[in-house]
């Protein structure tokens, strides 16, 4: 991992609108754009490498080629282009259930969301849903709505729970709405999600797939979200694919009804082809980017670890680890280090301050954490909801390396709820680092005598083994398996 404070660009281009026919049943017509403009292509080409950096990079493996093939076939159903080569479809090396698309023909899905799918039609449905957002220009409308509401920039686009307005120093408003992954994490409206569902169903039907696949995928995502909420400390803090703010059960039922009204008789799911491609996919955190186990983060290559406070969720990206809870937000990352922690802290604040600076002066306080030199400084800033404290807490790991937390808490709290976290940072021994191994998806063929209970015990987890097995296979609690059936487990 090459950690640095960065923000990807996700601007959007403008394209002419063309009226589209009614999509599903009695649903109203959805206006969609009719082409990929030259402006969109140029914008997408510029944003693509930044998005890869922000979301863990492209996944290298045979699964990536499979996703690209399916994605291009479904994307041409949108009418944005009849040439499959006009679409760049990327499987992202990310442990978060997510997918998105940007104008210019760029479509993305994470390997974690792919692992939750059970056939090719579900993959096509997800990618079609995202292409539908682009075709209906939802990103542009979402951006315009945010600008009309005068929402300020987020702290590096990561501390999304505390959007800052007039800051005591310009640094906490370095980036505004309309750039970076922040735009991608803004939720679509209920109507926009429904429209993307309708378009995804249309694309499934015209592409020769079973249009019911999207409904099934939405049900699996709702089940996974519920399971994540039950697993203490492991729930991801970043938005998941296809925001569930429309009631999940109603949305699943609506998509199912829409599929029935599509007129398509296709039942093509291509389950075996999908499972063949899926087998061996990396699951959960990539050790090369660090792993989250419960409320503990460990990075074998950097040989460090820390523990988040109870009740806070963690999210790992290619550049940093975000920690979010009701008491504040934090980001753990790295910056260039010259050997002086006070200068390091000043430089982090200065980078937040941008070209105009304006960071309040102050002295860093020094301490020792688990044998390592450490220092911190807190400054006061103003937000839309009142004053806040921003703290940089830095550690000297030796060999010219330093890491830090960027903390945001209510005014007067300083480090506040993150006290135990900043005290928990420590080096990993070579043996501890070597013991961190990746998980992968293993596709098995059910044998006589196998049950959901027996197979779930092979899941590479110490908790919720049965629930994890049922969820990843879209099985009911009372499901029975038959010999010859293919299922997924997660192994080391």
C-alpha positions as CSV (number, residue, x, y, z in Angstrom):
1,X,0.0,0.0,0.0
2,X,1.3,3.4,-0.9
3,X,-0.7,5.5,1.6
4,X,-1.0,9.2,1.0
5,X,-3.8,11.7,1.4
6,X,-5.6,11.7,-1.9
7,X,-9.0,12.2,-3.5
8,X,-10.1,10.8,-6.8
9,X,-12.0,12.8,-9.3
10,X,-15.4,11.8,-10.5
11,X,-16.7,14.8,-12.4
12,X,-19.4,14.3,-15.0
13,X,-19.8,15.4,-18.6
14,X,-22.9,16.8,-20.3
15,X,-24.8,15.0,-23.1
16,X,-28.0,15.6,-25.0
17,X,-31.1,13.9,-23.8
18,X,-33.4,11.7,-25.8
19,X,-36.8,10.5,-24.8
20,X,-36.9,6.8,-23.9
21,X,-40.0,4.6,-24.0
22,X,-41.7,3.3,-20.8
23,X,-39.5,0.8,-19.0
24,X,-41.5,-1.6,-16.9
25,X,-45.2,-2.2,-16.6
26,X,-46.9,1.1,-15.7
27,X,-43.7,2.9,-14.8
28,X,-43.3,6.3,-16.4
29,X,-40.9,6.9,-19.3
30,X,-37.3,7.6,-18.3
31,X,-35.4,10.2,-20.2
32,X,-31.9,8.8,-21.1
33,X,-28.9,10.2,-22.9
34,X,-28.4,8.7,-26.3
35,X,-24.6,8.6,-26.7
36,X,-21.2,8.9,-25.1
37,X,-20.0,12.4,-25.9
38,X,-16.4,13.3,-26.7
39,X,-16.5,15.4,-23.5
40,X,-17.6,12.4,-21.4
41,X,-14.9,10.2,-22.9
42,X,-12.2,12.8,-22.1
43,X,-13.5,13.3,-18.6
44,X,-13.8,9.6,-17.9
45,X,-10.3,8.9,-19.2
46,X,-9.0,11.5,-16.8
47,X,-10.9,10.2,-13.8
48,X,-10.3,6.5,-14.4
49,X,-6.8,6.2,-13.0
50,X,-7.8,8.3,-10.0
51,X,-10.7,6.1,-9.2
52,X,-8.6,3.0,-9.5
53,X,-6.2,4.5,-6.9
54,X,-9.1,5.4,-4.6
55,X,-10.8,2.0,-4.7
56,X,-7.9,-0.4,-4.3
57,X,-6.8,-0.7,-7.9
58,X,-7.9,-3.1,-10.6
59,X,-8.1,-6.7,-9.5
60,X,-5.7,-8.9,-11.4
61,X,-7.0,-12.3,-12.3
62,X,-9.2,-14.3,-14.7
63,X,-12.3,-12.9,-12.9
64,X,-11.5,-9.4,-14.2
65,X,-11.7,-10.6,-17.9
66,X,-15.0,-12.3,-17.2
67,X,-16.5,-9.2,-15.6
68,X,-15.3,-7.1,-18.5
69,X,-16.9,-9.4,-21.0
70,X,-20.3,-9.5,-19.2
71,X,-20.2,-5.8,-18.5
72,X,-19.6,-4.8,-22.1
73,X,-22.4,-7.0,-23.4
74,X,-24.9,-5.5,-21.0
75,X,-23.7,-1.9,-21.3
76,X,-24.4,-1.8,-25.1
77,X,-28.1,-2.5,-24.2
78,X,-28.2,1.0,-22.9
79,X,-28.0,2.6,-26.3
80,X,-25.1,4.8,-25.2
81,X,-22.9,3.0,-27.8
82,X,-23.3,0.0,-30.0
83,X,-19.6,-0.8,-29.8
84,X,-18.6,-2.9,-26.8
85,X,-15.1,-1.5,-27.0
86,X,-16.4,1.9,-26.0
87,X,-16.9,0.6,-22.5
88,X,-14.2,0.1,-19.9
89,X,-15.4,-2.4,-17.3
90,X,-13.2,-2.9,-14.2
91,X,-13.3,-5.3,-11.3
92,X,-11.9,-3.4,-8.3
93,X,-9.7,-4.9,-5.6
94,X,-12.0,-3.7,-2.9
95,X,-13.5,-5.5,0.1
96,X,-16.6,-3.3,0.1
97,X,-19.9,-4.2,-1.6
98,X,-20.0,-1.5,-4.2
99,X,-20.5,-0.8,-7.9
100,X,-20.7,2.5,-9.8
101,X,-20.3,4.0,-13.3
102,X,-19.2,7.4,-14.6
103,X,-19.9,9.1,-18.0
104,X,-17.5,8.1,-20.7
105,X,-18.2,4.4,-20.7
106,X,-16.5,3.5,-17.4
107,X,-18.2,0.9,-15.2
108,X,-16.9,-0.6,-12.0
109,X,-17.8,-3.4,-9.6
110,X,-15.9,-4.6,-6.5
111,X,-14.7,-8.2,-6.1
112,X,-16.6,-8.3,-2.8
113,X,-19.9,-7.6,-4.5
114,X,-19.1,-10.1,-7.2
115,X,-18.6,-12.7,-4.4
116,X,-22.1,-12.1,-3.2
117,X,-23.6,-12.9,-6.6
118,X,-24.6,-16.3,-7.6
119,X,-24.9,-16.2,-11.4
120,X,-24.0,-14.2,-14.5
121,X,-27.4,-12.6,-14.7
122,X,-27.0,-11.0,-11.3
123,X,-23.7,-9.6,-12.4
124,X,-25.3,-8.3,-15.5
125,X,-28.1,-6.8,-13.5
126,X,-25.8,-4.9,-11.2
127,X,-23.7,-3.5,-14.0
128,X,-26.9,-2.7,-16.0
129,X,-28.2,-0.8,-12.9
130,X,-25.1,1.3,-12.8
131,X,-25.1,2.0,-16.5
132,X,-28.7,3.0,-16.1
133,X,-27.6,5.7,-13.6
134,X,-25.3,7.1,-16.3
135,X,-27.8,6.8,-19.1
136,X,-30.4,8.7,-17.0
137,X,-27.8,11.3,-16.0
138,X,-28.4,10.8,-12.3
139,X,-24.9,11.8,-11.4
140,X,-25.3,15.2,-12.9
141,X,-28.6,15.7,-11.2
142,X,-27.2,14.5,-7.9
143,X,-24.3,16.9,-8.2
144,X,-26.5,19.8,-9.1
145,X,-28.8,19.1,-6.1
146,X,-25.8,19.0,-3.8
147,X,-24.6,22.3,-5.1
148,X,-28.0,23.9,-4.8
149,X,-28.0,22.8,-1.2
150,X,-24.6,24.4,-0.7
151,X,-23.1,21.4,0.9
152,X,-19.4,22.0,1.7
153,X,-16.5,19.8,1.1
154,X,-15.7,16.8,3.3
155,X,-12.5,16.4,5.2
156,X,-10.4,15.0,2.4
157,X,-13.5,13.4,1.0
158,X,-13.2,10.7,3.6
159,X,-14.7,12.0,6.9
160,X,-18.1,12.1,5.2
161,X,-20.1,12.1,8.5
162,X,-19.0,15.7,9.3
163,X,-19.3,17.9,6.2
164,X,-17.5,21.2,7.0
165,X,-18.6,24.7,6.0
166,X,-16.8,27.9,7.0
167,X,-13.6,26.6,8.5
168,X,-11.4,28.5,10.9
169,X,-8.7,27.5,8.4
170,X,-9.2,26.8,4.8
171,X,-7.7,23.3,4.9
172,X,-10.8,21.5,5.9
173,X,-12.6,22.7,2.8
174,X,-10.0,21.7,0.3
175,X,-12.3,19.8,-2.0
176,X,-15.9,20.6,-2.8
177,X,-18.9,18.6,-3.9
178,X,-18.6,17.5,-7.5
179,X,-15.1,16.0,-7.3
180,X,-13.7,12.8,-6.0
181,X,-15.2,9.7,-4.5
182,X,-17.3,12.0,-2.4
183,X,-19.6,12.5,-5.4
184,X,-19.9,8.7,-5.8
185,X,-20.8,8.3,-2.1
186,X,-23.7,10.8,-2.3
187,X,-26.9,8.8,-2.2
188,X,-29.2,8.7,-5.1
189,X,-32.8,9.6,-4.5
190,X,-35.5,7.0,-4.2
191,X,-36.7,7.9,-7.7
192,X,-33.3,7.6,-9.2
193,X,-32.7,4.2,-7.6
194,X,-36.0,3.0,-9.0
195,X,-35.2,4.4,-12.4
196,X,-31.8,2.6,-12.4
197,X,-33.6,-0.6,-11.3
198,X,-36.1,-0.3,-14.2
199,X,-33.3,0.4,-16.7
200,X,-31.3,-2.5,-15.3
201,X,-34.3,-4.8,-15.8
202,X,-34.8,-3.5,-19.3
203,X,-31.1,-4.2,-20.2
204,X,-31.3,-7.7,-18.7
205,X,-34.3,-8.5,-20.8
206,X,-32.9,-7.1,-24.0
207,X,-29.6,-8.8,-23.4
208,X,-31.3,-12.2,-23.1
209,X,-31.0,-12.7,-19.4
210,X,-33.6,-13.5,-16.8
211,X,-34.9,-10.1,-15.7
212,X,-35.6,-11.4,-12.2
213,X,-31.9,-11.5,-11.5
214,X,-31.8,-7.9,-10.2
215,X,-34.5,-8.6,-7.7
216,X,-32.6,-11.5,-6.4
217,X,-29.4,-9.5,-6.1
218,X,-31.1,-6.8,-4.2
219,X,-32.4,-9.4,-1.7
220,X,-28.9,-10.8,-1.3
221,X,-27.5,-7.3,-0.6
222,X,-30.2,-6.6,2.0
223,X,-29.4,-9.9,3.7
224,X,-25.6,-9.1,3.7
225,X,-26.3,-5.6,5.1
226,X,-28.3,-7.1,7.9
227,X,-25.6,-9.6,8.6
228,X,-22.9,-6.9,8.6
229,X,-25.0,-5.0,11.2
230,X,-25.1,-8.1,13.4
231,X,-21.3,-8.7,13.3
232,X,-20.0,-6.3,15.9
233,X,-17.2,-4.1,14.6
234,X,-17.1,-5.6,11.1
235,X,-19.8,-3.6,9.4
236,X,-18.3,-1.3,6.7
237,X,-18.8,2.4,7.1
238,X,-18.8,3.4,3.5
239,X,-22.0,3.4,1.4
240,X,-22.8,0.0,-0.1
241,X,-23.9,-0.7,-3.6
242,X,-27.4,0.5,-4.5
243,X,-28.3,2.5,-1.4
244,X,-31.0,0.8,0.6
245,X,-32.8,4.0,1.6
246,X,-35.7,2.9,-0.5
247,X,-37.2,0.2,1.8
248,X,-35.2,-3.0,0.9
249,X,-38.2,-5.3,1.0
250,X,-40.4,-3.0,-1.0
251,X,-37.6,-2.5,-3.5
252,X,-37.1,-6.2,-4.0
253,X,-40.8,-6.7,-4.5
254,X,-40.9,-3.8,-6.9
255,X,-38.0,-5.1,-9.0
256,X,-39.7,-8.6,-9.0
257,X,-42.9,-7.1,-10.3
258,X,-41.0,-5.1,-12.9
259,X,-39.3,-8.2,-14.2
260,X,-42.7,-10.0,-14.5
261,X,-44.1,-7.0,-16.4
262,X,-41.1,-6.8,-18.8
263,X,-42.6,-9.4,-21.1
264,X,-39.4,-11.4,-21.3
265,X,-39.6,-15.1,-21.0
266,X,-35.8,-15.6,-20.7
267,X,-34.6,-17.7,-17.8
268,X,-30.9,-17.5,-18.7
269,X,-28.7,-17.2,-15.6
270,X,-25.4,-18.8,-16.7
271,X,-24.8,-20.0,-13.1
272,X,-22.1,-22.6,-13.9
273,X,-20.1,-20.2,-16.1
274,X,-20.2,-17.6,-13.3
275,X,-19.2,-20.0,-10.6
276,X,-16.3,-21.3,-12.7
277,X,-15.1,-17.7,-13.1
278,X,-15.6,-16.8,-9.5
279,X,-13.7,-19.8,-8.0
280,X,-10.5,-18.6,-6.2
281,X,-11.5,-14.9,-6.0
282,X,-9.9,-13.0,-3.1
283,X,-12.5,-12.3,-0.4
284,X,-12.5,-9.6,2.3
285,X,-9.4,-7.6,2.9
286,X,-6.3,-7.9,0.8
287,X,-3.4,-8.4,3.2
288,X,-1.3,-6.2,0.9
289,X,-3.6,-3.3,1.9
290,X,-4.1,-4.4,5.5
291,X,-6.9,-6.4,7.1
292,X,-9.7,-5.6,9.5
293,X,-10.7,-8.2,12.0
294,X,-13.4,-7.1,14.3
295,X,-12.3,-3.7,15.6
296,X,-8.6,-4.3,14.9
297,X,-6.6,-3.2,11.9
298,X,-3.3,-5.0,10.9
299,X,-1.0,-4.4,8.0
300,X,1.6,-7.2,7.5
301,X,3.8,-5.2,5.0
302,X,3.9,-2.1,7.1
303,X,4.0,-4.3,10.3
304,X,1.6,-2.1,12.3
305,X,-1.7,-2.5,14.0
306,X,-4.3,-0.5,16.0
307,X,-7.7,-1.1,17.5
308,X,-10.7,1.1,16.9
309,X,-13.0,2.2,19.8
310,X,-16.0,0.0,20.6
311,X,-19.0,1.0,18.5
312,X,-16.9,2.5,15.7
313,X,-16.8,1.1,12.2
314,X,-13.6,0.9,10.0
315,X,-13.2,1.2,6.3
316,X,-9.9,0.3,4.5
317,X,-9.0,1.9,1.2
318,X,-5.8,2.0,-0.9
319,X,-4.7,5.2,0.8
320,X,-6.0,5.2,4.3
321,X,-8.2,3.6,7.0
322,X,-11.3,5.5,8.0
323,X,-12.9,5.1,11.4
324,X,-16.4,6.4,12.0
325,X,-18.8,6.5,14.9
326,X,-21.3,8.8,16.6
327,X,-18.5,10.4,18.6
328,X,-16.3,11.5,15.7
329,X,-14.4,10.4,12.6
330,X,-10.7,9.5,12.1
331,X,-8.4,8.7,9.2
332,X,-5.1,6.7,9.5
333,X,-2.5,7.3,6.9
334,X,1.0,8.4,6.1
335,X,2.9,11.4,4.8
336,X,6.5,12.3,3.9
337,X,8.7,12.3,7.0
338,X,12.0,14.2,7.6
339,X,12.6,12.8,11.1
340,X,10.8,15.6,13.1
341,X,7.3,14.7,14.3
342,X,6.4,18.4,15.1
343,X,7.3,19.3,11.5
344,X,5.4,16.2,10.2
345,X,2.2,17.4,12.1
346,X,2.6,20.9,10.8
347,X,2.9,19.6,7.2
348,X,-0.2,17.5,7.5
349,X,-2.2,20.5,8.8
350,X,-0.6,22.7,6.1
351,X,-1.7,20.2,3.4
352,X,-5.3,20.5,4.7
353,X,-4.9,24.2,4.6
354,X,-4.2,24.2,0.9
355,X,-2.5,27.1,-0.8
356,X,-4.0,29.7,1.6
357,X,-2.9,28.0,4.7
358,X,-4.5,29.6,7.7
359,X,-3.8,26.7,10.2
360,X,-3.6,28.0,13.8
361,X,-0.1,27.9,15.2
362,X,0.7,25.8,18.2
363,X,3.2,23.4,19.8
364,X,3.0,19.7,19.4
365,X,2.8,17.6,22.6
366,X,5.2,14.6,22.8
367,X,4.8,11.2,24.3
368,X,5.8,7.6,23.8
369,X,3.3,4.9,22.6
370,X,4.3,1.3,22.9
371,X,7.9,2.2,22.7
372,X,7.6,4.6,19.8
373,X,8.1,8.3,19.8
374,X,4.7,10.1,19.2
375,X,3.3,13.6,19.2
376,X,0.0,15.4,18.6
377,X,-1.6,18.7,18.2
378,X,-5.3,19.8,18.2
379,X,-6.7,22.9,16.5
380,X,-10.2,24.4,16.5
381,X,-12.3,24.8,13.4
382,X,-15.8,25.9,12.6
383,X,-18.3,23.6,10.9
384,X,-21.9,24.0,9.7
385,X,-23.1,22.4,13.0
386,X,-20.7,24.3,15.2
387,X,-17.1,24.3,16.4
388,X,-15.0,21.1,16.1
389,X,-11.6,19.9,17.2
390,X,-9.2,18.5,14.6
391,X,-6.2,16.6,15.8
392,X,-3.1,15.1,14.1
393,X,-1.6,12.3,16.2
394,X,1.7,11.0,14.7
395,X,4.1,8.1,15.3
396,X,7.7,7.6,14.4
397,X,8.1,4.0,13.3
398,X,11.8,4.3,12.6
399,X,13.7,3.8,9.3
400,X,12.4,7.2,8.2
401,X,8.7,6.1,8.4
402,X,5.9,7.9,10.2
403,X,2.1,7.4,10.3
404,X,-0.7,9.5,11.8
405,X,-4.3,9.7,12.7
406,X,-6.4,12.7,11.6
407,X,-9.2,13.0,14.2
408,X,-12.4,15.1,14.1
409,X,-14.4,15.4,17.3
410,X,-16.8,17.9,19.0
411,X,-15.2,21.1,20.2
412,X,-13.5,20.7,23.6
413,X,-13.1,17.0,23.3
414,X,-9.7,16.9,21.6
415,X,-8.7,13.3,21.2
416,X,-11.9,12.4,23.1
417,X,-13.4,9.0,22.2
418,X,-10.2,8.0,20.2
419,X,-7.9,8.0,23.3
420,X,-7.8,4.2,23.5
421,X,-7.2,4.0,19.7
422,X,-4.2,6.3,19.6
423,X,-2.7,4.4,22.5
424,X,-3.2,1.0,20.7
425,X,-0.8,1.7,17.8
426,X,2.0,-0.8,17.8
427,X,4.5,-2.7,15.7
428,X,3.8,-6.2,14.5
429,X,6.6,-8.8,14.9
430,X,7.7,-10.6,11.8
431,X,5.9,-13.7,13.0
432,X,2.6,-11.8,13.6
433,X,2.9,-10.2,10.1
434,X,3.6,-13.6,8.5
435,X,0.5,-15.1,10.1
436,X,-1.9,-12.8,8.3
437,X,-3.3,-14.7,5.3
438,X,-5.9,-13.9,2.6
439,X,-9.4,-15.5,2.3
440,X,-10.7,-16.7,-1.0
441,X,-13.9,-18.0,-2.5
442,X,-13.9,-21.8,-3.0
443,X,-16.7,-23.3,-5.1
444,X,-17.6,-26.8,-3.9
445,X,-19.9,-29.5,-5.3
446,X,-22.3,-30.8,-2.7
447,X,-21.8,-34.5,-1.8
448,X,-24.2,-37.0,-0.3
449,X,-24.5,-36.2,3.4
450,X,-23.4,-32.6,3.1
451,X,-25.7,-30.0,4.9
452,X,-25.7,-26.3,5.3
453,X,-24.5,-26.9,8.8
454,X,-21.6,-29.1,7.8
455,X,-20.4,-26.9,5.0
456,X,-20.7,-23.7,6.9
457,X,-18.2,-25.1,9.5
458,X,-15.6,-24.8,6.7
459,X,-16.1,-21.0,6.5
460,X,-12.9,-19.2,7.5
461,X,-14.5,-17.3,10.3
462,X,-14.8,-17.8,14.1
463,X,-18.3,-16.3,14.2
464,X,-21.5,-16.4,12.3
465,X,-20.3,-19.3,10.1
466,X,-23.8,-20.5,9.3
467,X,-25.2,-17.0,8.6
468,X,-22.3,-16.1,6.4
469,X,-22.7,-19.4,4.4
470,X,-26.4,-18.9,3.9
471,X,-26.0,-15.2,2.9
472,X,-23.2,-15.7,0.4
473,X,-25.2,-18.5,-1.3
474,X,-28.6,-16.8,-1.1
475,X,-30.1,-19.7,0.8
476,X,-32.9,-19.7,3.3
477,X,-32.3,-20.8,6.9
478,X,-34.2,-24.0,6.3
479,X,-32.5,-24.8,3.0
480,X,-31.5,-28.3,2.2
481,X,-28.7,-29.2,-0.2
482,X,-28.7,-31.8,-2.9
483,X,-25.8,-33.8,-4.2
484,X,-24.3,-32.2,-7.3
485,X,-25.4,-28.7,-6.3
486,X,-22.6,-26.1,-6.4
487,X,-22.1,-23.7,-3.4
488,X,-19.6,-21.2,-2.3
489,X,-17.5,-21.2,0.9
490,X,-14.8,-18.8,2.1
491,X,-11.5,-20.4,3.0
492,X,-8.0,-19.4,3.9
